[in-house]
Amino acid sequence: MPVDPPLASQDRLMTNRLSAAAGAAIRRLRRDRGWTLADLSARSGVPLSSLSKVELGQTSLGYEVLIRLCRALEVEIDHLVRQSPRGDSAPPQAGRRAVIRAGQGEPSDLGGLAGLTGAAELLRRAFTPVVLEVVDTQRTGGLLRGPGEAYLMVLSGRALMHSDAYAPLLIHPGDGVYFDAEMGFALTAQDETPAKVILIHQGDQLSEDDPRPEVDV
C-alpha cells in the first residue's frame, strides 16, 4: 500500500485544520508588530494577494506557506491553528443587525480624518462602514491600507482621492469608487468646503503607513 510522503501528509493536515481563526491570528500578529500586508509579504515571501485572502479566511494554507509565515512572525504553528483565546474564530450570530442613526457612531481617526464608525458594537464584522469628515486640503497622515477591496462615495462637498498607484482623483457628490484597498489611499478636500464621505472596507480595521511628503508629478 503506497505511503504518502511526509510533507504531502502534513500539507493536507494543515489545510484541513486551517480556519477563519488562523487568518484572524495572522492578521492580529501582523498588526501587533505594526506591519502592513506588504511588509509581511516581503518578510515571508508569500504573495500579497494570497495574504489578503488568508487573513479573510477565503483560502487555505499549505504547510510550506504556513511555515514561512510562522518564521516571519516568529511564532509556533499552534499560534495560528489553535482556538483563539479572544474567541475570534466563533462565527457571527445569525440574524444580527445594527442601526446607526444620523450623526451616531464610534468616533475614529483614519489617516488624520475624523470619522464615525457604524456597527462598532458588532464583533467579527465582514465589513465596516465609516462616515468621514474631510476638511484638510493637504494630507496630514499616511496612506490607509486594508485587506481586500473597499468602496467610498462622496455625500457632500468635493474630495480628492490619493493613492500610490494613480494620480489624484476628484470625486463629486454622488460619485463612488470601488477599489483595491491594498494599494493605499488617502482623502483630502478639494477646497475650503469640507467633504463628507462614506467608506466601506473589509474587516474591522485599516492600517496607516508612515506619513511621507507628497510628491508632485
C-alpha positions in Angstrom: 0.0 0.0 0.0 1.6 3.3 -1.0 2.6 5.7 1.7 2.1 9.4 1.2 5.3 11.5 1.5 5.5 13.1 5.0 5.3 16.7 3.6 2.3 15.9 1.5 0.5 14.3 4.5 1.4 17.4 6.6 0.2 19.6 3.9 -3.3 18.0 3.9 -3.4 18.0 7.7 -2.7 21.7 7.9 -5.1 22.6 5.1 -7.9 20.7 6.9 -7.1 22.5 10.2 -7.0 25.9 8.7 -10.0 28.0 9.5 -11.1 31.6 9.9 -9.3 31.6 13.3 -5.9 31.1 11.5 -6.5 34.1 9.3 -7.6 36.2 12.2 -4.5 35.1 14.2 -2.2 36.1 11.3 -3.9 39.5 10.9 -3.7 40.1 14.7 0.0 39.2 14.9 0.9 41.3 11.9 -0.9 44.3 13.3 0.7 43.8 16.7 4.0 44.3 15.0 2.9 47.3 13.1 3.4 45.6 9.8 1.4 46.1 6.6 0.4 43.2 4.4 3.2 44.3 2.1 5.7 44.1 5.0 4.6 40.5 5.8 4.8 39.5 2.2 8.3 40.8 1.9 9.4 39.1 5.1 7.7 35.7 4.3 7.9 35.5 0.5 4.2 34.8 0.3 2.4 36.8 -2.4 0.5 39.9 -1.3 -2.7 38.8 -3.0 -2.6 35.4 -1.2 -2.0 37.0 2.2 -5.1 39.2 1.9 -7.3 36.1 1.2 -5.7 34.2 4.0 -6.4 36.9 6.6 -10.1 37.0 5.4 -10.4 33.2 5.6 -11.0 33.0 1.9 -8.3 30.4 1.1 -6.4 27.6 2.8 -2.7 27.5 3.5 -0.3 24.7 2.5 2.3 23.5 5.1 5.2 25.2 3.4 3.5 28.6 3.2 2.4 28.3 6.8 5.9 27.6 7.9 7.1 30.8 6.0 4.5 32.9 7.8 5.4 31.4 11.2 9.1 32.1 10.6 8.3 35.7 9.5 6.1 36.3 12.6 8.4 34.3 14.9 5.7 32.2 16.3 5.0 28.4 16.5 2.4 26.8 14.2 0.0 26.3 17.1 -0.4 30.0 17.5 -2.1 30.0 14.1 -4.2 26.9 14.2 -5.4 26.7 17.8 -8.6 28.2 19.1 -8.2 32.0 19.6 -8.3 33.0 23.2 -10.3 36.1 22.3 -12.9 34.0 20.6 -12.2 35.4 17.2 -12.9 32.1 15.5 -16.5 31.9 16.7 -18.9 32.5 13.8 -21.0 35.7 13.9 -24.5 35.3 15.3 -27.1 34.7 12.6 -29.7 37.4 12.1 -27.8 40.2 13.9 -28.1 43.8 12.9 -27.0 47.3 14.0 -29.0 50.5 13.4 -26.8 53.6 13.1 -28.9 56.8 13.5 -27.9 60.1 11.8 -24.8 61.6 13.5 -24.2 58.5 15.5 -21.2 56.1 15.5 -18.0 55.4 17.3 -15.5 58.3 16.9 -12.5 57.2 14.9 -9.4 58.6 13.2 -8.3 57.3 9.9 -5.2 58.8 8.4 -5.9 62.2 10.1 -9.6 62.1 9.1 -12.2 62.3 11.8 -15.0 59.7 11.3 -17.9 57.9 12.8 -17.7 54.1 12.6 -21.0 52.3 12.3 -21.9 49.0 13.9 -18.8 49.2 16.1 -20.6 47.0 18.7 -20.6 44.0 16.4 -17.6 41.7 16.6 -16.0 40.0 13.6 -17.7 42.3 11.0 -17.3 41.2 7.4 -17.1 44.9 6.5 -17.1 48.3 8.3 -18.9 51.5 7.3 -17.3 54.8 8.3 -18.6 58.3 7.6 -15.6 60.6 7.3 -15.3 64.4 7.5 -12.7 65.5 5.1 -11.6 69.1 6.0 -7.9 69.5 5.2 -6.8 70.3 1.6 -3.4 68.8 2.3 -2.6 65.2 3.5 -2.0 65.1 7.2 -1.5 61.3 7.6 -0.1 58.3 5.8 -1.8 56.2 3.2 -4.5 53.8 4.6 -4.5 50.1 3.6 -6.6 47.2 4.3 -7.3 43.6 3.2 -9.4 43.0 0.1 -11.5 45.7 -1.6 -13.3 48.8 -0.4 -15.9 51.3 -1.6 -16.3 55.0 -1.0 -18.9 57.6 -2.0 -18.9 61.4 -1.6 -22.1 62.5 0.2 -21.4 66.2 0.1 -18.6 68.6 -0.9 -15.8 67.5 -3.2 -12.9 65.2 -2.3 -9.6 64.2 -3.8 -8.6 60.6 -3.6 -4.8 60.0 -3.4 -3.1 56.6 -3.9 0.3 55.1 -4.6 -1.0 53.7 -7.9 -2.9 56.6 -9.5 -2.9 60.4 -9.9 -5.3 62.2 -7.5 -8.9 61.7 -8.4 -11.5 64.4 -8.0 -14.8 62.9 -6.6 -18.1 64.9 -6.7 -21.2 64.3 -4.5 -22.8 61.0 -5.6 -19.6 59.7 -7.2 -18.3 56.4 -5.9 -15.1 54.5 -6.2 -14.7 50.7 -5.8 -11.0 49.9 -5.3 -8.3 47.6 -4.1 -7.6 48.7 -0.5 -4.2 47.1 -0.6 -2.8 49.8 -2.9 -3.0 52.5 -0.2 -5.2 55.6 -0.3 -5.9 59.0 1.3 -8.5 61.7 1.1 -8.3 65.5 1.1 -10.9 68.2 0.5 -10.8 69.9 -2.9 -11.4 73.3 -1.5 -12.3 75.1 1.8 -15.7 73.4 1.9 -15.5 70.1 3.9 -16.4 66.9 2.2 -18.4 64.1 3.8 -17.5 60.7 2.6 -18.8 57.2 3.4 -16.1 54.5 3.3 -16.9 50.8 3.4 -13.9 48.5 3.9 -13.5 44.8 4.7 -12.7 43.7 8.2 -12.7 45.9 11.2 -9.5 48.0 10.9 -7.3 49.8 8.4 -3.5 50.2 8.8 -1.8 53.5 8.2 1.6 54.0 6.5 4.1 56.3 8.0 3.3 59.8 6.7 5.5 60.8 3.8 5.8 64.1 2.0 3.6 64.2 -1.1 5.5 64.4 -4.4 4.1 66.4 -7.2 4.0 64.6 -10.6 
